[in-house]
Amino acid sequence: MKNIGAGQIALLVALGAMLILTGVWGFSVWGASSGVEMGKHGWIALGLGAFFSLLIGCGLMALMFFSSRSGHDDVADPFRQRDGEDT
């Protein structure tokens, strides 16, 4: 196993602190909004937002996959060698 340096430890500590703070913030907001009712239009907006976010995310991942498979990305990385190609 590779030794972890001081910079990597500091990065892990910072990311862990941000994760914990985000969880605490989310829990406090969840508790503060427990008495708020969401109407029919709110649920529709939530559903449409989630659906289109997933649609766009899946579409972009599919484009990345097909672009990588078709060889269009080879131009962007001239130092990458193709399989079976000698230098």
N, C-alpha and C positions, 0 to 999 in steps of 0.2 A: 504494500500500500504506500502511496506517495505521501510524504510528510506535508502537513498543512502549515502554511506560513502565517505570519501575524496578520497580514492583509486579508487573507481568506477568513481567518477567525473573526476579524473585525466586521467583515461583510456579512458573515453568518449571524453575528450578534445583532447587527443593525436590521437585517431582514427579519430575524426572529422577533425583535422588539416591535417592528412595524406590524407584523402579523398579530401579535398579542394586542397591541393598541387598536388595531382594526376590529378585532373580535370584541374587545371591551366596548368600543364605540357602537358597534352593531347591536350588541346586547342592550346597551342603554337606550338606543333609539327604539328598539323593538318594545322595550318595557314602557317607554314614554308614550308610544302611540297605540297602546293596547285598547284604549277606549274609542278610537277613531273608526268610524264605519266607512267602508268604501262602497260607492254606488255602482250601478250597472255599467256606466260609462268608464269608470276606473278599471273594472275587471276586463272590459273589452280592450281598453288601451294596454293593459298589462299583457293580455294574451297576444294581441297583435305585435306588440314590441318584442316579446319573447320569440314568437314565430319568425318574424323577419330577421331578428338577430341571428337565430340559428340558420335560417336560409342563407343569409349573406356569408356567415362563417363557413358553412359547408360548401357553398359555391366557390369561395376563395381558396379553400383547401383543395377542392377538386381541380381548380385552375393551376395551382402550384404543382399538384401531382402530374397532371397531363403535360404541363410545360417541361417539367423535369424529365419525363419519359420520352418526349418527342425530340429532345436535344436542343431546344431553343435556349437553354441556360448555359450551354457550353461556351458560347461567345462571351459571356460575362466573366468566366474564369478560364483564362487562356493557359494556366499552368496545370489544370486538371488533365490527367491522362485517361483516355478511354480504355476499356478492357481489351486486352489483346494487342495493344499498340505499344511498340517499343520506341524509346528515344535514342 
